[in-house]
Amino acid sequence: MPADLTAATGDPGTTRALAAAVAELARPGDVVLLTGDLGAGKTAFAQGFGGALGVAEPITSPTFTLVNRYEGRLALYHLDVYRLDRLDEVADLGLAEMLDDEAVVLIEWGDTITPVLPADYLEIRIGLGEGDDDRVFSFTTVGGRWSLRERALGAALTPWLVDDGAGDGAPC
C-alpha cells in the first residue's frame, strides 16, 4: 500500500528546503515525479532537490530542452515532459539509459507518462494553497524502492507535515 503524506510550505525558499530534505533520501536509480499546475513550484522544488545533491550550477526548467543533466554527489537528470505528445517519445529521451547511469531522475509532469515508467517511483503532487506562495505537497510512494523509505520520508518531512484529514498527520 503506497504511503500518502501531505506537507505544506509558505514560500519558494521553504519549498526548496522541503525538496532538499527529500533529496537526502535519494539513491542512484531513483525516479521522482513532480506534478501540478503551471506555476505550482515544480522548478523551485527541483532547485532545492538538486542543491541538496550538491549541484552547484543554476537549475532551470528544461521546458524547451526537455532534459538537463547536472553533476553532484549523484548525477541528476531533470526532465520536463509537458511538451511530449506521445508516450513513445519518452523512449527518445533515453530514460532507460539515464537510470542505467546510476543517476536520480526528476520528471516534471511525470504523471502524463506513468505507463512507460519503471514500477518504482515517488510521486509528488504540488497544489496551490490559500496564499499566493502557499503550496501543498502530496507524497505517494509507488513500488518497493521508495516504499522501503516511507518512515524516513515521513521523518524528513516532519517540519512541513500537515493533517490532511485522512489520519493523525503523523509520519508513516
N, C-alpha and C positions, 0 to 999 in steps of 0.2 A: 504494500500500500504506500503510495507516494506521500511524502511529508508536505504539509502545507503550512507555511509560516507567513505572517504578514508583518511588515515593518513600514515605518514612515520617516520621512525627512522633511525639513522645512526650508532648505536652500541647497544650491548646487554643491557647495563645499561639503555639506553633510552627506549628500548623495555620494560624492567621491569617497568620503570616509567609510561609508557603508560598503561601497564596492571594494575598497581596499581590504576590509575585514573578510569579505568573501574570497578575494584573491589569495589571501594567506592559506586557504584550504586547497587551492588549485594544484593539480598534478598533471604531469605530461599525459596527453591524450584526452584531456577533459574537453567537453563541449558545453558551452553556456549560451542559452538563447535569451535574447532581450526582446521583449515585445511591448508594444504600447503605441499610442497615437504619436503623430508628428509633434515634436517639441516636448515629449514626455520626460526626456532626460537620459535617453539611451547612450548618447555620446558622453555626457558627463559621467555616467556610470563607467563607460569604457576607459575614460581618463583616469579615474580612481583605481580601477582594476589594474590597468597597465602600470600605473605609477607604483603600486604595491609589488608588482613583478619586477620592478627595477628598470622599467622603460624610461629612458632619460629624454628622448625626443618628444615633441608635442604629438599628442594623439588626436587625430581629426577623423571625422566621419568619412568612410570610404564610399559615399553615395555614388560617385561617378566612376571611381576606380574599382569598385566592388570589393577589393581585398587590399588591406595594408598589413605588412609584416613588421613586427617590432622585436628587438632583442632586449632581453632582461634575464633574470635568473631562470626563466623559462621563455622560450620563444612564444610570441603572441600573434596569432592571426586574427585580425578584426575584419569581419565581413559585413556588408550591407546588401541584403538580397531583395530589397524593396523593388528594384527595377527589373528583376527577373520575371519573364513572362511564363516560362515553362519549367517544370521540375527537372527536365533533362539538362537544363542549363547549369544546374548545380555541379554536375559531373565536369563541366568545362572549367569550373573554378578550381578543381583539384582538391576537393575536401578530403578524400581518402589519403592523398599524399601529405596534406597538412597534418593529419592525425598520425601518420607514419613518421612524421618529422619530430615526434615527441613534444609537440607544442600544445598550447591551450588555444582553442578556437572559440572566439566570441562572435556570435552571429546576431546582428540587428535584424529584426523582422523574421527571426528564425521560425516562428510558428507557421509561416507560409510554406516551409519546406520539410516539415517533420516526417512525411512519408519516405524521404530519402536520407534521413539522418540515422546515425547509429542508435541503438536501442537504449543508450545511456546518456543522459544529459541533465543539466539543471536548467529549468525554465524560470525566468524572472519576468513577471508581468509588471509593468510600470504604469500606474494610473495617476491622473491628476487629482490633487487634493483640493481642499476648500480655498486655501490661499494661492496666490499666483505661483509661488515657488514650492508649495507643498506637494509631495509625491508619496504615493502608497505603492509598496512593493509586495508582490505575492510570489513566494518561492515554492516551486514544486520540483521534487526530485523524481526522475524517471529512470528506471533501471538500477542496477546494482552499484555502479561506481559512486554516484552521489548519495544513494540511499545509505551506504555504509558510513557516510559522513553527516547524517542528519543531526545527530546530537551535537557534533562540532559546529555545524552550520547554525543551529539554534543558539549555541553559546556565543558564537561570533557576532550574531545579530542582536544579542540581548539589549544593548543600549537603544535600539530602534524598534524593538518588537512592540506590537500593539495587539490588543484583544480584538479579533475580528468577529466575535460573537459565536464562533464555532467551537470554542473551548475556553480554557482559562488563560490563554495568551502566553502560557509558559512554553519554553522551547521543548521540542520533542525529546 
